[in-house]
């Protein structure tokens, strides 16, 4: 099993930036497509961005042009740079594979709150 630990969330004003990190323990990180998901209060978890093992990326329409997903396979770490944050970006952010894999356990996520 691979454990995932997200970090980097916090409280930020609209228009601000945050950089999230996701550390994966265990083998195989470098060969799977990884993704960031988020879940806002009262809403279903949604896919935010994904990155293949060779760096091809995809983004949800709501974050295109504002968020950038990246990975460092040598460090087993996934990143999400979030710029021009909006109140509607407020959610708990999680990382995991895409599609989901039984080998990868959901972490606790990291809370992002965008508010003035």
Backbone torsions as a table, in degrees:
resi	resn	phi	psi	omega
1	UNK	NA	144.4	177.7
2	UNK	-107.4	128.6	177.6
3	UNK	-95.9	141.5	-179.7
4	UNK	-119.9	132.2	179.9
5	UNK	-128.3	114.6	179.8
6	UNK	-93.5	148.8	177.6
7	UNK	-154.4	168.2	174.7
8	UNK	105.3	-4.6	179.4
9	UNK	-72.4	176.6	179.0
10	UNK	165.5	-169.8	178.1
11	UNK	-98.9	127.9	-179.0
12	UNK	-140.5	150.2	178.5
13	UNK	-78.3	155.1	174.9
14	UNK	-53.3	137.0	-176.4
15	UNK	90.7	-9.8	-179.1
16	UNK	-81.2	-176.4	-176.7
17	UNK	-132.4	153.3	172.8
18	UNK	-145.5	153.5	173.8
19	UNK	-123.9	117.1	178.7
20	UNK	-93.4	148.8	176.0
21	UNK	-127.0	152.3	177.4
22	UNK	-138.1	115.2	179.3
23	UNK	-99.5	130.3	-179.9
24	UNK	-111.1	131.2	175.3
25	UNK	-103.4	141.9	-178.0
26	UNK	108.8	173.8	-174.4
27	UNK	-93.3	160.2	172.3
28	UNK	96.8	-3.3	-177.2
29	UNK	-55.4	-42.2	-172.3
30	UNK	-69.2	-9.3	-175.4
31	UNK	-111.9	1.9	-178.3
32	UNK	-111.9	152.6	170.5
33	UNK	-74.3	129.2	179.8
34	UNK	-111.1	158.4	-176.1
35	UNK	-150.6	158.9	168.9
36	UNK	-105.7	137.5	175.5
37	UNK	-123.2	162.2	173.2
38	UNK	-144.6	153.7	177.8
39	UNK	-136.3	116.5	176.6
40	UNK	-89.7	157.9	-179.8
41	UNK	-55.1	128.8	177.3
42	UNK	76.9	6.0	-178.4
43	UNK	-122.8	162.0	177.0
44	UNK	-76.7	155.6	175.3
45	UNK	-65.3	136.8	-177.8
46	UNK	-129.5	152.7	177.2
47	UNK	-78.2	130.3	-178.8
48	UNK	-101.2	-49.5	-177.0
49	UNK	-159.8	152.5	179.5
50	UNK	-138.2	152.8	178.6
51	UNK	-141.7	130.4	179.7
52	UNK	-77.8	174.7	-178.0
53	UNK	-64.0	-22.8	-179.4
54	UNK	-104.0	6.7	171.5
55	UNK	100.1	4.9	174.5
56	UNK	-72.6	138.7	-172.7
57	UNK	-123.4	155.1	172.8
58	UNK	-141.2	146.2	-177.2
59	UNK	-132.5	148.5	169.8
60	UNK	-66.7	147.8	-178.0
61	UNK	-56.1	-34.1	-174.8
62	UNK	-66.7	-19.1	-175.4
63	UNK	-118.9	-2.6	-179.1
64	UNK	-57.6	134.5	179.0
65	UNK	84.4	-9.1	-179.4
66	UNK	-117.2	-33.8	-177.8
67	UNK	-109.0	147.3	176.1
68	UNK	-133.1	122.6	177.6
69	UNK	-96.6	141.3	177.2
70	UNK	-150.1	169.7	-178.6
71	UNK	-147.5	152.8	173.0
72	UNK	-125.0	98.0	-175.2
73	UNK	-65.9	-29.1	178.8
74	UNK	-66.6	-28.3	-178.9
75	UNK	-104.0	3.5	-177.6
76	UNK	52.2	44.1	-174.9
77	UNK	-131.8	138.9	177.8
78	UNK	-113.2	144.7	-178.5
79	UNK	-128.0	157.2	170.9
80	UNK	-141.0	109.9	174.2
81	UNK	-88.7	121.6	-176.5
82	UNK	-117.1	117.0	178.6
83	UNK	-116.6	164.7	177.9
84	UNK	49.0	48.9	-175.4
85	UNK	-65.6	145.8	-179.3
86	UNK	-121.0	157.4	177.8
87	UNK	-55.5	-32.3	-179.8
88	UNK	-73.0	-5.0	173.2
89	UNK	-83.6	-6.4	179.3
90	UNK	-60.9	124.2	-176.3
91	UNK	-178.5	171.9	166.7
92	UNK	-91.6	129.3	-177.4
93	UNK	-104.9	132.8	-178.9
94	UNK	-125.9	154.0	169.8
95	UNK	-114.5	154.1	175.9
96	UNK	-172.7	178.4	177.2
97	UNK	-76.8	165.6	174.9
98	UNK	-142.0	112.6	1.0
99	UNK	-70.3	169.6	-177.7
100	UNK	-63.8	146.5	-179.6
101	UNK	-122.6	141.4	179.3
102	UNK	-67.3	-17.1	-179.0
103	UNK	-79.2	-17.8	-174.0
104	UNK	-107.8	122.0	-180.0
105	UNK	-90.3	138.4	174.4
106	UNK	-60.9	137.4	172.8
107	UNK	-85.5	-171.2	-180.0
108	UNK	-81.8	-13.2	-179.3
109	UNK	80.5	172.9	177.0
110	UNK	-133.8	131.5	-174.6
111	UNK	-80.1	129.6	172.5
112	UNK	-117.2	123.6	179.0
113	UNK	-124.4	122.5	179.8
114	UNK	-111.8	111.1	-174.7
115	UNK	-159.5	147.8	175.4
116	UNK	-93.9	NA	NA
